[in-house]
Amino acid sequence: MRRGEEEVALASPLNRTGANEGESNRVQPSAPPEPVASAPRTVNPQPAVPDVAPTRAPAVAIRAPPGPTRVTPGPTRAPAAPNRPAAAPRPPASRPVGATRVPGPVQGTPRPNPRPGSNPLVYKIRRVSTLRRYCVPVTTVVLILGSLAVIGILIKVVLDNYYFFCTKSFKFIPLEKWCDGTQDCSSNEDEQRCVQGVDLTNSTTVRLTELNSVVQMFASGRWSYICFDGFDAARAKAVCAQLGYTSNPTFTFASGSSLPGPFSTIQLVDSGIQVNPLNGICTSGTVVSLSCITCGVNHNKQRIIGGQDSSIENTPWQASLQYMGQHACGASILDPFHVLTTAHCFQQKERQVDRWQVQVGSASLSYLFGAKVENIFIPTPYNLESKLYDIAILKLKSELSLSASIQPICLPGYDIDLPDGAPLSVTGWGHTVEGGSSLSSTLQRVSINLISNEECNRDYFGQVQKTMMCAGRSTGGFDTCQGDSGGPLVYLGNTHWEQVGIVSWGDGCGRENKPGVYTKVSSYLPWISKVMKVMLYAGIYMITWGLLWL
């Protein structure tokens, strides 16, 4: 036995105890490593130091191959070589085997514990964290989108007030060039949705008298009364279609003994209505009395003296004509698709059809949910300076729903002849005083009287034409004003209200010896029928073409 081996054999029991303690504290691998074929290598590959003194010999750790044989360390351990990594300190021999540290207090925020009895603060922290994670980004996105929408609306409002956008040529043109009669966009886009002129050529073949609404038709160069003989609902509807009405008409008979004639009968053919003149009187001695639409319903026969608030049920035909959401003129309902007003409401810069809407059914001014306008028609020769031909018809995009507060007004007979001083009534939301700064929020109604054109021309120096009429009071104080233009001047007949005039122009408001001047409706009955008839047949053509296409 060599000297080193002898020292190992003579190790003291105390040192052996420490070695055993180190052996017990060493963690064994779960699976033995694979055997190494080469010889064991020392941790430090330096050559061994010669044995000078037994007590100073360094203990060299030997990595042995797997197996039961272990090398027991010597009684003393020399310090590790300088280039050797420091080993973990060995616990003192007096410390008992096993863990001796007690866990300290938990540091930081406790983890959430969903079990009953856990700390509620944990859930509050989790809830706040969720809000920050989802609600803050969502709120930010909503605010950004809202800001972009507001900015987009503001930009659109600015552009709509100053420019017209040509969609086909993709360019903006100044607003004053929109509907100016000159093509500025490709395909004449800027001149298509504008006020249209219709000539005054008289092409109507049907008219109604003021008394009893007796039918007259034009044939063989003359107007003749239509006999009640063989007249039925189909013929009544065909006659009303010639006047531009589509609703179901009502008809009855009237005595023809006092009528001068001539007389005719009618029959329906493929081309429309055929008039058959008679040499004498009607066989039955009666003629047709026709009403193409229920109109001018008389809810209140009492005439109002002076300007007062009026309920819409007393004037259900009244309408507000609005440009870009602001009241501009009055108007009246002719049927569920047509509205009557004046031409001067559509100045050069206000002839864009899509910017107009019609509000009905309320005595208070309202600017929401107005009826959209499809077409606007004025007489071709209208001139603002001459004040002639001051009449217009609006065709609506959708049909009005008639009710107690929405009713059409009746048109007068072609031969109406009111006496001077006849009581009339006019309504509107215009200024209540001359030079006023605001409109009336509630519909106003005033009773006035018819003034002859001869008397009126003495006050207006011959400006009043035969297609105009005057109404007011010689003392002044009862008149229409700015904002009332286009409104109806009505007359109460025996059974219903009729519109005899349209608010047109005047010198000031309510001045003495300066009555209001109105467009005389009876002078334009052929033109009104022509416009309504053209739009009626245009609608029928479009419907028929659509059905054929399908």
BADO-650524 format. One record per atom (N, C-alpha, C): y, z, x; residue in one letter. Coordinates in steps of 0.1 Angstrom, whole numbers, plus 5000, padded with zeros to 4 digits. Layout:
YZXa...
//
This chain:
498850005009m500050005000m501250005009m502249915005r503449915012r504350025008r505350045017r506250165015r506950155002r507450034998g508150024985g507250054974g506050014974e505050044963e504850194963e504750254974e504550404974e505650474968e506850434970e507950504964e507950484949e507550374944v507350354930v506350444924v505250464931a504150544926a504550694926a505450734935l505850874936l507150904928l507450814919a508750834911a508550964903a509651034901s509651164894s509451144879s508951244872p508751234857p510151214850p511151274856l512451254849l512951104849l512751044861n513050904861n512150814852n510950854851r510050784842r510450794828r510950914825t511450934811t512650844808t513550834817g514650744815g514250604814g513250564822a512750424821a512150404808a511350504803n510750484790n511750474779n512850554781e513950544771e514550404770e514750354783g515250214783g514350114777g513050134779e512050044774e512050054758e512250174753s512250194739s513450134732s514650134740n515850074734n515949934736n515049864743r515149724745r514649654733r515349554728v514849474716v513849374720v512749374714q511649284716q511849154708q511549044714p511648914706p510648914695p510948844684s510048834673s508748744677s508948654686a507848574690a507848564705a506748574712p506748564727p507148424731p507948424742p508248284747p507048224753p507248094754e506148014760e505948054775e504748054780p504548094795p505147994804p505748054814v506447974824v505447944836v505347824839a504347784849a504747824863a506047834866s506447864880s506448014882s506648054894a506648194898a507948264893a507848394891p509048464886p510248454895p511448434888r512648414896r513448544894r514148584905t515048704905t516348654898t517048754893v518348734887v519248684897v519248734910n520148694920n519248624931n519448494933p518548424942p518748454957p519648554961q519948584975q518648644981q518548634994p517348695001p517348845001p516148895001a516049045000a516649105012a517149235011v517849305022v516749395028v516649395041p515649475049p515749625045p514549685045d514549835042d515049915054d516349955053v516950035063v516750185060v517050215047a516850355043a516250355029a515250425026p514550425014p515450455002p516450545004t517250584993t518350484989t518650384997r519750294995r519250154991r517950144989a517350014986a517849974972a518349854970p518749814956p517549774948p517749814935a516649774925a516849634920a515849554922v515949414918v515249394905v515949334895a515249314883a514449184884a513149194881i512249084882i511949034868i512148904865r511648844852r510248814853r509448884847a507948864847a507448774836a506448704839p505848624828p505348714817p505148654805p504648744794p503348804797p503148924793g501948994795g502149144795g501149214796p501249364796p501949424808p501849364819t502349424832t503849424832t504549544834r505949554835r506349624848r507449594854v507849654866v508749774863v508349884868t509150014865t510250024875t511450044871p512550054881p512450184889p513050174901g513050284910g513850404905g513750514913p514450634909p515950614910p516450534918t517950514919t518250364918t519450334913r519850194911r521050174919r520950074928a522150044936a523149964928a524449974931p525349884924p525049744925p525449664915a525149524914a525949454925a525449344929a526149264939a527449214933a528349184942p529749144936p529649024928p528848924931n528748804923n527848804912n527348924909r526348944898r527049004886r526848944874p527548994862p527149144859p528149214854a527849354851a526949374840a525949464841a524949494831a525549594821a524949604809a525349694799a525049834804a525949934802p525750074807p524550134799p523750204807r522550274801r523050404795r522550444783p522950574777p522450684786p523150804786p522650914794p521250964789p520551024798a519251074795a519251174785a520351254783s520351364774s520651314759s521051184757r521351134743r520051104736r519851144724p518651114717p518450964715p517250924713v516950784711v517350744697v518050624695g518450574682g519950564681g520450514670a521850504668a522550634666a523650654672t524350784671t525750764665t526350634663r527650614657r527650624642r528650684637v528850694622v529950594618v529650514608p530650404604p531950474600p533050404604g534450454601g534850404588g536150444584p536650394571p536850244571p536650194558v536850044557v538250004558v538549904566q539949854568q540149734560q541449714555g541849594548g541549604533g541649494525t541549494511t540049484507t539649574498p538249574494p537849444487p536649394489r536249274482r536049294468r536149194459p535949204445p534549244441p534449334432n533149384428n533149374412n532349274407p532249254393p531449354385p530949454392r530049554385r530949644377r530449704366p531149804358p531649924367p532849964364g533450074371g534150034384g534249904386s534949854399s536449874397s537149854408n538549874408n539249764400n540149794389p540849684382p541849604390p542249664401l543249594410l542649474415l541349474417v540649354423v540849234413v540749254400y540849144391y542349094390y543249184391k544649144391k544949054403k544449094414i544649014426i544048874425i542848874419r542148744417r542948654407r543448724396r544148644386r545448584392r546248664399v547448614406v547148504415v546048514422s545648404432s545348284424s544648294412t544348174404t545648104399t546548184394l547848134389l548548054400l548548114412r549248054423r548547924427r547247924426r546447804430r546547684421r546647714407y546647604398y547947584390y548547694386c549747684377c550947634385c551147684397v552247644405v552247494408v551147434412p551147284414p551347214401p550747254390v550847184378v552347194373v552947314374t554347324370t555247234378t554947234391t555747144400t555647004396t554446954393v554246814389v554946784376v554846884366v555546864353v557046854355v557546944363l559046934365l559446804372l558646754381i558946634388i558946514378i557846514370l557746404360l558846414350l559246534345g560346544336g561646504342g561846534354s563146494361s563146334362s562046274366l561946134366l562246064353l561646134342a561846074329a563346084325a563946194328v565346214324v566246114332v565946094345i566645994353i566445854347i565145824343g564945694338g565645664325g565745774316i566445754304i567945734306i568545814316l569945794319l570145654324l569345604333i569445474338i569445364327i568445384318k568345294307k569545294298k570145414295v571345424287v572445354294v572645374307v573745304314v573545154314v572345104316l572044964316l572244904302l571844974292d571944924278d573444914274d574245004280n575645004276n576444894284n575944844295y576744754303y576044624306y574644614304y573944494308y572844454298y572544334298f571344284291f570344224301f569044264299f568044234308f567244114303f567244004311c566543884308c565143894313c564143914304t562843944308t562143824314t562443704310k561743584315k562343544329k563643554331s564143524344s564343644352s564043764347f564143894355f565443914361f566543914353k567843944359k568744014348k569744074353f570744144344f571944054342f572444054330i573743984328i574744084321i576044064323p576944154316p576844154301p577044264295l576844284281l577744184273l578944154278e579744064270e579243924269e578243884278k577643754277k576443754268k576043864262w574943864253w575543824239w574843724233c575243674220c576743624220c577143554231d578443494231d578443344228d577243294225g577143154222g576843064234g576743124245t576443044258t575143094264t574243004268q572943044273q573143094288q572743214290d572843274303d571443314309d570443324300c569043354305c568243224302c567143224309s566243104307s565643114293s565342994288s564842984274s565743034263s567043044267n568043094257n567743234251n567143314260e566743444256e567843534251e569043524257d570143604253d570843564240d570443454234e571143404222e570143394210e568943454212q567943444201q568043554191q568243674195r568343794186r569743824183r570443734177c571843754174c572143714160c573443744156v573843714142v573843564140v573243514129q573143374126q574043324115q574543204117g575443154106g574643064097g575043074084v574342994074v575542924066v575342794064d576442714058d576542754043d577642714037l577942744023l577542644013l576742544018t576242444008t575542503997t575942463985n575242513972n574042443969n572842503972s571542443969s570742513959s571342613952t570642683942t570442603929t569442623923t569142553910t568942653898t569242783901v569042883891v570242973891v570743023879r571843113878r571643193865r572243313865l572243403854l573643433848l573743433835t575043463829t575343613829t576543653828e576943793828e576443853815e576543783804l576143843791l574643823789l573843933789n572443933786n571543863797n572143823808s571443763819s570543643815s571143563807v570543443802v570343343814v569143283814v568743193825v569343053823v569942993833q570342853833q569742783846q569242663844m568742583855m569442453856m569542403868f570242273871f569142163871f569342063863a568541943863a569241823856a568941703861s569641583856s571141593856s571641663867g573141663868g573841763859g573141853853r573741953844r573042083844r573742183840w573142323838w572642333823w571442383821s570942393807s570242533806s570342583793y569742713790y568142683789y567442783792i565942773792i565442833779i564742763771c564142813759c563042913761c562943003752f561943103753f560543053749f560542933744d559242873739d558242853751d557142923750g556142903761g556442973774g557543053774f557843123787f556943233789f556443253802d555543363805d555843423818d555043523822a555243593835a555243503847a554343413847a554243323859a555543243860a556043193849r557343113849r558443203854r558443333849a559543423852a559543453867a558343463873k558243493887k558643373895k558343253891a558743133898a560243113897a560943143886v562343133885v563043233894v562543363895c563143463903c562943433918c561843363921a561643313935a562743223940a563243143930q564343053934q565643133937q565743253933l566943343936l566643433948l565443423953g565043503965g564443633962g563943663950y563343793947y561843773946y561143883950t559743873951t559043983942t559844073936s559244173928s558844123914s558144203907n557744153893n558844163884n559344053878p560444053869p560144093855p561144123847t561044153833t561844043825t561344013814f562143913806f561943943791f562943893784t562843903769t563643783763t563843773751f564543663745f565943703740f566843613739a568143633733a568443523724a569343543715s569743443705s570443323712s570043203708g570743083714g571643013704g571743073692s572543003682s574042993686s574543083693s575943083697s576243013710s575142963716l575342893729l575642743728l576442693736p576842553734p575742453739p574742493746g573742403751g574242343764g573442243770p572142193765p571042293767p569842253762f568642343763f567542263770f566642343776s565442283783s564342373783s563142323785t561942403787t561542373802t560642463807i560142453821i558642463821i558042403831q556642413833q556442413848q555342473852l554942493866l554142373871l554542313882v553842203888v553542243903v552842153910d552442183924d553742193933d554742123930s555942123938s556942233934s556642313923g557442423919g557642423904g558942413900i559342423886i559842283881i559342243870q559842113864q560542143852q561842093851v562742123840v562642003830v562442023818n562241923807n563441933798n564441853799p565641863790p565241833775p565941893766l565741873752l566941803746l566741723736n567841653729n568541753719n567941853715g568541943705g568442083710g568242173700i568142313703i566742353705i566542483709c565142533712c564442543698c563142523698t562342533686t562442673680t562342773689s562342913684s563742963681s564742883686g566142933684g566543043694g565643073704t565943173714t565843123728t566543193737v566543153751v566043273759v565843253772v565243353781v566343443787v566143573786s566943673792s566043733803s566543723816l565643753827l566343863836l565543953841s565944053851s564844043862s565344003874c564343973885c564044103892c564744213891i564444343897i565144453889i564544563889t565144683883t566244733892t567444733887c568644763896c569744833888c570644893896g571844953889g571545063880g570545143883v570145243873v571245343871v571545363858n572745443855n572345593854n572445663865h572145803864h573245893859h574445843860n575645913856n576645823850n576845823838k577845733831k579245783832k579445913836q580745963836q581545913848q582745863846r583445803857r584245913864r584245913877i584946013885i586345973888i587246063886i588646043888i589046113901i589546033911g589946083924g588746093933g589046103946g587946113956g587246243956g585946233954q585146353954q583746333961q583046433964d581746423970d580846363959d579946273964s579046213954s577546233959s576746263950s575246273953s574746133954s573746113962i573145983964i572345933952i571946033943e571345983931e572245913921e573545943923n574545873914n574845733920n574645713933t574845583939t573745553949t572545533943p571345523952p571245393960p572145303957w572245173964w573045173977w573745293979q574645303991q573845314004q574245244014a573645254027a574645264038a574245324049s575045334061s574545234072s575445144076l575145044086l575545104100l574545114109q574845194121q574545104134q575545114143y575345034156y575145134167y574045124174m573645204185m573745354181m573245384169g573245524165g574545584159g575545504157q576745544151q577145464139q577645544129h578045474116h579145374119h579045254114a580045154116a580545094103a579745074093c580145014081c579245074069c579745054057g578945074045g578144954042g577244964033a576344854028a575744884015a575044794009s574444813996s573044743996s572144803988i570744753988i570644643977i570244523981l569944413971l568544413966l567644443975d566244453971d565544523983d564244553982p563644633993p563744564007p564144444008f564244374021f565644334025f566644334016h567944284019h569044384016h570044374025v571144464024v572444384025v573444414017l574644334016l575844414022l576644344030t577744404037t578844294040t579744324049t580744234053t580544174067t581044054069a580843984082a581744044093a582844104089h583744154100h583144284107h582044334102c581444444109c580744404122c580544274123f579844224135f580744144143f581544224152q582444164161q581744094172q582444024181q581843944191q580944024200q581244154203k580444234212k579444314204k579344294191e578344374183e577444284175e577044174180r576244074173r574744084177r574344184184q572944204189q572144264177q571244194172v570544234160v569744364163v569144374174d568244494177d569044624179d570344614179r571144744181r571644794167r571244734157w571644774143w570544844136w570844934128q569844994118q570545034105q569745054095v570345084082v569745224077v570545314073q570145444068q570445454053q569345484046v569445494031v568945624026v569145654013g568545774007g569145904009g570345914015s571046044018s572546024016s573146134010a574646134009a575246184022a574546254030s575046294043s574646194054s575546174063l575346084074l574146134082l573146054084s572046084093s571745964102s571345994114y571145884123y569645874128y568745944121l567345944125l566545854116l565545784121f564545714113f565245604104f566245534109g566845434102g565945304101g566145224091a565345104090a565844994100a564944934107k565244834117k565544704111k566444624118v566944504112v566244384119v565844284111e565144174115e566144054118e567044034108n568043924110n569343964103n570443904108i571743924103i572343784100i572843754088f573343624084f574843644080f575643554084i577043544079i577343394076i578343374068p578743234066p579143164078p578843034080t579142964092t580642954094t581442934084p582942914087p583643044088p582943164088y583743294088y584643294100y585843344098n586843364108n587543494106n587543584116l588143714115l589643714112l590343614117e591743604115e592143564101e591343474095s591743424082s591243524071s590243614074k589643704065k588843644054k588643514055l587843444045l586343454048l585543444038y584043444039y583543574045y584143684041d583843814047d582643874040d581443824043i580243864036i579043844046i578043934045a576843924054a575643984047a574543934051i573243984045i572344024057i571744144056l570744184066l569344184061l568444124068k567044124065k566344234073k565644324066l565044434073l563644404077l563244474088k561844444093k560744494084k561044604077s560044664068s560644694055s559744704045e560244714031e560644864028e561744874021l562245014017l561345064006l561045194007s560345263996s561345303985s561345243974l562245273963l561945403957l562945483954s562845613948s564145643940s564245773935a565445803927a566645803936a566545813949s567745803958s567845673966s566845583963i566945453970i566645343959i567745283954q567645183944q568545063947q568144943943p569044823945p570144823935p571244753938i572344733929i572244593923i572644583910c572544453904c573744363908c573444233909l574544133912l575144093898l576344063898p577044013886p576543883881p576843843869g576643713865g577643613871g577243483871y578143393878y579443373871y579443403858d580643383849d581343513846d581143623854i581843743851i583343733851i584043793842d585443783841d586043923837d586344003846l586844143843l588344133840l588744213830p590144223826p590944303837p592244273838d593044353846d593044503842d592944593852g592844733849g591444783847g590444693848a589044743845a588744853855a588044953850p587645073858p586545033868p586745063880l585845033891l585545163899l584545163907s584245273916s583845223930s584245293940v583845253954v583445383961v582545363970t581945483978t581945443993t581845554001g581745534015g581945664023g581745654036w581845764045w583045754054w584045664051g585145644059g586145754060g587145734068h588245834070h588845874057h589146004055t589746044042t591246034043t591846014055v593245994056v593545884066v594645814064e594945704074e595145764088e594545694097g594645744111g593845864115g592845894106g591946014108g591145994120g590646094126s589946094139s588446104136s587946134124s586546144122s586146094108s584946064107l584346014094l584046134085l583946104072s583446204063s581946224065s581546354065s580146374067s579346364054s580046364043t579446354030t579946234023t579146164015l579546044008l580646073998l581745993999q582846003990q582845893980q583345933968r583445833957r584845843950r585445733948v586745723942v586745623931v587445653920s587645563909s588945493910s588945363909i590145283910i590145173899i591145093898n591244993888n591444853894n591044753887l591144613891l592644573890l593144513900i594544453901i594444303902i595244233894s595144093894s595544033907s595043913911n595443853923n596843813924n597443783912e598943743912e599743873916e599443983910e600144103914e599944143928e598644133933c598244173946c598944083957c599143953954n599743863963n601243893965n601843953955r603243993957r603444103968r602344183969d602344283979d601844233993d601044133993y600444084005y600843944008y601943894002f602643774006f601643654006f600843643996g599943523994g598743524002g598343634008q597143634017q595843644008q595943683996v594743703988v594243573982v593043533986q592443403981q591643423968q591243313962k590443323950k589043383952k588543383964t587343443967t587443593970t588643653968m588943793970m589343853957m589343983957m589844063945m590544193950m591444243942c592144363946c591844483937c591844603942a591644723934a592244843940a592744933932g593445053937g594345103926g595345173931r596345223921r597745203927r598645163918s600045133923s600745243929s600345373925t600945483931t600345523945t599245453949g598645483961g597845613960g597245663972g596545783972g595045773969g594645653964f593245633960f592845493966f592045503977d591745383984d590645403994d590145294000t589245294010t589945304024t589145324034c589845334048c588845294058c589145314071q588245274082q586945344081q585845274082g584545324081g583945294067g584745254057d584245214044d583945064043d584344984053s584044844052s582644814049s582444714041g581044674037g580444744026g581144854021g580644934010g580844863997g580044903986p580044843973p581244883964p581844793958l582744813947l582044773934l581744873925v580844853914v581544873901v580944813891y581444813877y580344853868y580644943859l579544983849l579544893837l578544813836g578344733824g577844803812g577244733803n576644793791n575444883794n574644833803t573344903806t573144933821t573844883830h573644903844h574844883852h574844933865w575944913874w575744773881w576944703884e576944583890e577844583902e577544523913q578444513924q579344393923q580644413921v581544303919v582344273932v582344373941g583144343953g582544413965g583044373977i582644443990i583944473997i584044604002v585244654009v585444554021v586644494022s587044404032s588144434041s589444444035w590544474043w591744534035w592744564041g593944624034g594944664044g596144694039d597244744048d597344894047d596844954058g596845104058g595745154048g595845284045c594945344036c595645434025c595545394013g596145464002g597645454001g598245354007r599645334006r600045283993r601345313989e601845273976e602045123976e601645053966n601744913964n600944833975n599944893981k599144833991k597644853987k597144793976p595744813972p594744763982p593544803981g592544743989g592144603985g591744523994v591244383991v589744383994v589044313984y587544313984y587044173984y585944143990t585244013988t584644003974t584943893968k584543873954k583043823954k582143913950v580743883951v580343763942v580943743931s580543633922s580843493928s581743493938s582043363945s581043323955s580143423958y579143393969y577743403964y577543403951l576143413945l575243303950l575743173950p574843073956p574443093970p575443143978w575143163992w574143283994w574243383986i573343503986i571943453983i571843373972s570543333968s569943243979s570743153985k570243063995k569643144007k570343244012v569843324023v568543404019v568543464008m567343534004m566143444002m566443323996k565343233993k564843174006k565643144016v565243094029v564343194036v564743324036m563943424042m562643454035m562643444021l561443454013l560443354017l560843224017y559843124020y559443124035y560343164044a559943184058a558943284059a559043394052g557943504052g556643454047g556743374035i555543324030i554843224039i555643144046y555143044056y554443114067y555043224072m554443294083m553143364079m553143424067i551843484062i550743374060i551143264054t550143154053t549643104066t550543084075w550143034089w549243134096w549443264094g548643364100g547243364094g547143354080l545843344074l545043224078l545743114080l545042994084l544543004099l545343074107w544943094121w543743184122w543743284113l542543374113l541343304108l
//
